[in-house]
């Protein structure tokens, strides 16, 4: 299939006449076409198609259909039917009323082409470019970011279901590729244990019985892997996707103890960023946020939030669920910088805010990153009984020396790496100074500790940390920080309109495309509301809360 780019023309006269008669007050699709024109051009997607072959349906129009599909929550069949039957869709796409449209499978094929080169951002950027040309979006100002969990399209599995399904998936793939070879190596019991889905089985409730089944599945998987890697086995079997997933999961979940297969201890398993949790989506990971655990991904939304401005989503980033938010500030700023959409102030929550991110944002992009810093969690700070916290020490950066409250100076100053591979300074005092000190109980973390050690950030980060902590105690900063709360409404809009918290597809790439389309759809809906003068919905207040406000009292929050 090939593409010959064409420039979009005006809306056909008959389509224009019928649309005006059928929609005297307009509709979202009609208003967007009137105000912003054709948002996408065929030439923007020329790299997705070969130069020769049967002509493809206009990719510029397909991109618009995908966004409108997400705006209205349509399936592929419904979206294709809307192009054939709805006048406002034909108006937005500039089609004749007699245009038959396309088969619904074209949308799936086009999404695959977009996902193959990670081109989903082009759809979001197309709307942002049109909004900027109309003066609805400017760089600078204020922006806010927050993240939300995204459930994988694959069902969440218990541990026994996961290993059983992994083995079953590998057997199914081998049965398709090499049925005669598998018949020769398969144990007769395998057909009884793994011919049907694991969820159709009833695993015993007793822990000992479950452990026994786990060891049996582990032994069966080990035997299959040995057969696949045997010298007389066909070489192509080792490269099969499900066989490779079986190998990885078995390494992560099992090990040999005196020649027998046993489940690994939790502390002996790889970290969440590497640990596979389902054989049907190898990029799914387990995430944790406060009291919520889930298998899937995480989406980060950034939107403008200047007072009186149209709030548009300017960046959408999708990551594995196990990626912490504190790594994402630099990623978001780099993306915004490439498209000249950097804000002057960026408001985030505690997950994103830390001194390295604040320093890097100011140094590399000229952005002031604002967010509540995590509380100091040292033993001395948590005691609250006059213990000597880090603030009680005097730091001489030029001479690389630290002085304790009792006048003793440090004996060592060295650069190390933290658990997250960030540069830190480790400062140590002498045992000869700390042991006879009359205030050692107020200084050392435990009675058995021999000397005081302090971990410091590099100087610029340390100064930023202290200044920010002082600033965040002021009422003025707390009042300004209220602007971040609005991004929660954006996440709610993405969930309610586009079901953002559940991936429609397997894999990070396609899930990322889904979220780019979600951001584009929300922007289109917001631009339409702005053009039509639709005001924001009022914050819901219960009758009891309204009574509290009218009385001017503040009830204690004890729940």
N, C-alpha and C positions, 0 to 999 in steps of 0.2 A: 504494500500500500504506500503510495507516494502523496506528496502535497505540492500544489502550485499556489503559492501565496497570492491572495487577492485583497485589495483594499476594500473595506466595508463601505457600502453606499448609503444613501438616504433610505428611510423607511418607505416601502412602496406606497403609492397614493391610495390604493384600495385598502390596504392594511391600516393606513393612517385614518382613513374616513370611518371604517367600521370600528376601530378601537376608540375613537373619540365618541362615537355614538353609544358604544357598549359600556364605556367607562367614563362618563362625564366628569367624575371627580378624580379620575386617574387611579392608578394602582402602583404598587412598589416597582414592578418591572417597567411600567410606562414612565414613571417619574425619574427613575434612574437613567433610562435611555434619553429622556428629554434633557436632563441636567448634565449628565456626565458623558453622554455619547456612547459609542461602542468601546467598552473597557479593554478589550483584548484584540490584538491583531494576529493574523495568521503567521506573519513573519517572526513573531516572538517564539513560535514553537516549531520553526523550520528544522531545527536540529533533531527533532524527535522522529522525523520521517525520512525515508530514503528518497533519492532524486527520481527513481524510476518505479513504476508499478501502477496499480489501479488508483485513481484519484480518491483521496480520503475526504470525508465530510469536514467542513471548515473547523480547524482546531480552535480558532478564536471564538467561534460560536459555541463549541463544545465546552470550553472553559467557562463561558457565561452560564451555560446550562448546569454545570457542576455546582457553581456558586448558588444559583437559584434553587437547585435541588436541596442544598443544605439549608437555605433560608426557610424553605417550606417543609422540610422533613420528608421529602419524597423518596420512594424507592427508584431504582433504575427504570423499571417498567412505567411507573407513574410519571417520571420526568420525561421519558421519550413520548409518552402519550400527551403530556402537556405541550410539547413542541408541536405535535400534530394537530391538537384540538383547541388549544387556548389562544385567544386573540392577543392577550397581553404578552405572552411568551413570544409569539411571532413578531410583535411590535418591537420588543426588546432586542430580538435577534436580527431584525431587518429582513424578515422572510415574507414571501407572498402568501396569501391566504390558502393557496392551493398547494403549497410546499408539503410533501409527504413526510418530511423529517427523516428519521433514521431508526434502525433497529436498536433496541435497548442495550444489546451486548456491546455496542460501540462505546458506551460510557465506561464500561469495565476495561476495555482495551485501551482507551485513552488514559485512564487512571494508571494502568500499568506502565504506559510510556512516560507519564509524569514521574511516577515513583522510581523508574529505572535510572533517571538522571537527577533525582532529588529536586524536581522542578516545581514542587508545590508552592514554594515561596513566590513564584512568578504571579500566581493568582492573587495572593495577598498584596504584593507590590503593585500590581496593576490597578487595584482599587485605591491604594494610597497615593499613587501618582496622579490619578484623576482627581482625587480629593485635594491634593496640593495645588494642582492647576486651577481649581475653582476657589482657592483660598480657604478651604476647610481644614487644612493641616499645615502647620509650620514647624520648623525645627526649633530647638531650645525649649524653654518653658519647663513644665513639670511632667513627670511620668511616674508610674507605679507598677510594681511587678508582684505576682504571687504565683504559687504552684498548686496543682491539685492532682490527686491520684487518678490513675486510669487503669481499669481492670482489663486483663488480657481477654482476647476472644476465646482462648482455650479455657475450658472449665478448670477451676481450682481442684487440685488432687491431694488426697492424703498421701503419706509416704508410701504405703503399700500399693495404692493405686498408681502412683507415679512410676515406681520401678516395674510393676507388672505391665503397665501400658507402654513403657519404654521398650521392654522385651517384646511385647506383642506387635508394636509398630515395626520393629526390626524384622521380626519373622514375616510379617505381611509383605514388606518390601522385598525380602529375599525370596518369598514364594512367587512373587511376580517376576523377578529377574532371573532366578535360577531355581525353578521348581524341582527339577530332577536332583540337583545337588542337595537341596534342603531335605528332600525325602530320605536321602541316604544318611544324613547326620542327625535328623530330628529324633528325639526320644519319644516313644509312643505317648507318654504322659503329657507331653507338651500340647498335643491336640486337645486334651481334656482341660488343661489349665489356661491356655492362652488363645483358644479359638474364638472366644467371645470377649467383650469388653469387661474390664475389671470392675466397673460400676455395677455390672449385672451379677457379680458374685457377692456373697455375704461372708465377710471376714469375721473370724471369731472375736469376741470381746476380751477374752483373757489375754493379758500381755505376753505370757509365755507362748501361747499358740500363735500370736501375731509374729513374735520373734522367729518362731520355727518356720512360718511361711516366708518371712523375709530372707532367711538363710537359704531356703529352697530356691526362691527366685534368683538370689545372688549366685548360687551355684549353677543354675541353668543358664544364666546370662554369661557367666565365665566360660562355661563349656561351649556356648555358641561363638563367643569371641575367639576362643582357641581354634575352633573349626574354621572360622573365616580367615584367620591369619596363618593357617597351616600351609606348608609349601605346595600341597597338591590342590588347594582351593583356587578357584578362578580369581585372578588379580583384581577384577573390577568390583568384586564384592566389598573390598576394604574401603572403597571410596564412596559407597552408598551413603546418603545423608543420614538415614535412620541408624545405620550401623555405626557411623561416627558419633552420633548422639548417644547410642548405647555405650560405646567405649568411654565417652566423657563422664556420663552419669555413673557408670560403674566405678571409675577411678575416684569420683567425688564421694560416693556413698558406701563403698565396700573396700575391705582389705583382707589379706590373708593372715590368719592366726593359726600357727602350727598346721599349715596346709589346708585349713578350712576357711570358707568365705564367711566373714562377719561384717555387720554394719559398723561403720566408723562412728567414733564418739563425736558429738557435736563440735567439740573444740578442735577436732582433727579434720574437719571439713573445710573447704575453701570459703573465702568471704562471700557475702551476698552479691557483690559485683560480678563474680565469676560463676556462682553456683546455678546450674540449670534446675528448673522447677517443673518443666513439662516437656515431653518429647515432641509436642506439636507446635511449639514456638520457641526456638532455641535462643531468642533474644529477650524473652520474658525473665524478669528477676523479681525477687521478693523485696518490697519496700516497707518502710516503717516510718510513721509520722505521728508523734504523740502516742495515743492509744490505738491507732489504726495500723493493721498489717494487711498487705494485699500483694497479689501476684500480677505483674503487668508493667506499666510505664508511669511516667510523670510528665505533665505538661506545664510549661511556664508561660504565662500571658503577661505582656507588657502593654500598657495603654497610656495615652496622654491624659492628663487630669488637671489642666489649667482651668481656673474658675471662669465660667462663662463660655468656654470653648466646647466644640464638639469632641467628645471623647472617643478616639479611635484606637483600635489595637494595632500597634506598630511592630510587634515582634511576637512570634510564637516559636517556642523551642520544646521539642519532645526528647526525653531521655529515658534510659532504663530506670526502673523504680528505685534501685539502690544508690543512684547518684545523689549525693547530698546537695542541698540548695546553696551551700556556701561556695560551691565551685562555679555557680552559674552567672554571677554578676559580670565577670569579665567576658563570658560568652555572649551575654545579652548586649553589652556595650560594644563589642566588636561587630556584631551584626548590625546594630543601629548606626554605628559609625560608617560602615560600608554604604549605607543608603542615606546618609546625611540626615538622620533622624534623632541624633543624640539630644537628650534633655539637659537642662542646666541643673535640675534637681531630680534625683531618682529616689523614690520612697519605697522601702521594702520592709519585710518583717524580720524577726530575729534570725530566721534561718539563713538569710543572705548576708546579714550585717556582721562584719568582722574587720579588724584593723587592716589586714593585708588588702582586702577588697576595697576599703575606703581609700587607702593610699594609692592603689593602682588606678582606681577610677579617676581620682583627681590628677594624678601624674600623667596617665596615658590618654585620657579623653576629656579632661577638664570638667568632669561631672562630680557633683557633690552627692555622695551616696548617704542616705539617711535611713537609719533603722535601729531599733533597740538592741543594744549589745547584751550578750549573755552575762549573767551575774558572775562575779568572781567566785570560783568554787574551790579555792585552796582551803586546807584544813584550818589555818589560822583565821581566815576571813569568816568561815562558817561558825567558829566557836562563839564569837561575839562577847568575849569576856576580857577584853583588853589584850588579846594576843597580838603579836607583832605580824601584821600583814605586810604585803610587799610595799605598800605606800609608806610604811614607817622607815624604810631604808633610803639613804641618800645615794644617788647614782652620779658618778663622775665619768661621763661618757668619753671625754677627751683622754683621760688617763686610764680608762678601762678599770675602774675601781668602784666598789660599793661599800658604803659605811653603814654599820648597823646602828640602832638607837643608842647603844652603849659605847659607841666610839671605835669599835673594832672594824678593821678593813678586810676586804676579801683577799684571798690568796690565789684564786684561779679565775680566769675569764676566757671562755672558749666558745667557738661557734659549733653548733650541732644542728641536727635536723629533728623536727618533731615527728610524731607518728604519721602525720599527713605530709611529710617531706617538705615542710616549710622551715626556713632558716630561723633558728632561735639562739639565744645566748645563755649559756649555763655558767652561773657564778657560784663559787663555793668558798666557804669560810673554813678556817683551820680548826681542827679538833682541839688543839691546845687553847684556842680562844673560847670555844663554845662549851667545853666540858666544865670549866670552873665558873662559868657565867651565872650569877644569881637569878637571872631572868630566863634561863634556858627553858623552863616549862612554858613560858609565854611565847617562845620563839620556835621551838622544835615541834614537829608534827606528832611524834610519839615519844614516850619516855626512853625508848631504846635507841632513838636516833642520836648519832654522835655529833653531827655538825649541821649547820644550816646551809641549804642550797636554794638558789633562786633561779627561775627561768624567766628570761626577758625577751620581748620582741626586739627586733632591730629598732634603732633610735627613732626613726620617722614613724614607725607603727606604734611604738610605745607612747610617743608624745600625742599622736592622734587618738590613741585609746584613752588616755587620761583626760584630754580636752573634751572628747565626746561624752565621756561619762559625766563630767561636770555639766555640760550643756544639756544633757538629757534629763537632768533633775529639775530643770526650770519649767515653770508653767507655760512659758511662751513656746518652748519646743514641743511640749505635750499637746498643746493646742494645734500647732502646725502638723503634728503627726496624724491627726484625725483624717487628713486627706487620703491616707493609704487605705482606709476602710472601704472605699468605693470599689476597689478591685474585687472584693468578695461578690458584689453584685454582678460583675462581669463574668466571673466563674459560674454563678448561678444561671445567668443568661445562656452561657455555653452549654450547661447541663440540660436546661429545660428545652432549649430550642434545637440543639444538635446532639444531645446525648453524649456529651464530651467525655464523660467519665467511663465509658466503655468502648474499647477498641472494636471497630467493625472488621478488622483485618488481622492477619498474622504478620508479625515482623515489625521492627521499629520503623522501617522506611515507609511502609504503607500507613502505619499509625500516625507518623509525622505528617503525611499528606492529608489525612483526615483532619488533623488539628489546624493545618494551614487553611483548609477549606472552611473549617469552623470559624476561624478568625476573620476570613473574608466575608462569610455570611453575616456575622455579627456587625461588621463594619457597614455592609450594604443596608442592613436593617436600621442601623443608627443614622446613616446618611439620609435614608428615606424619612425617618421620624423627624430629623432636623429640617428637611425640605418641606414637609407637610405641617410643621409647627406642632407636632405631638410632644407634649410635655412629659417629663419623667414621672413614673408612678410614685405616689407618695409612700413613704415608709410606713409599714403597717404598725399600728399601735393598738394594743388590746384595750378594752374598756377600763380595766383595772389600772393599767399603766397610765391611761389618759387621766384618770381620777387622781393618781399620784402627782402628775405634772400640774394639774389645775390647783392642787392644794399647796404646791411649791415645796413638798417634802421629798426627802430621799430615803427610801427604804434600805435597810442593810442587805447586802448580798451575801447570803450564807449557803447558797446551794452550790 
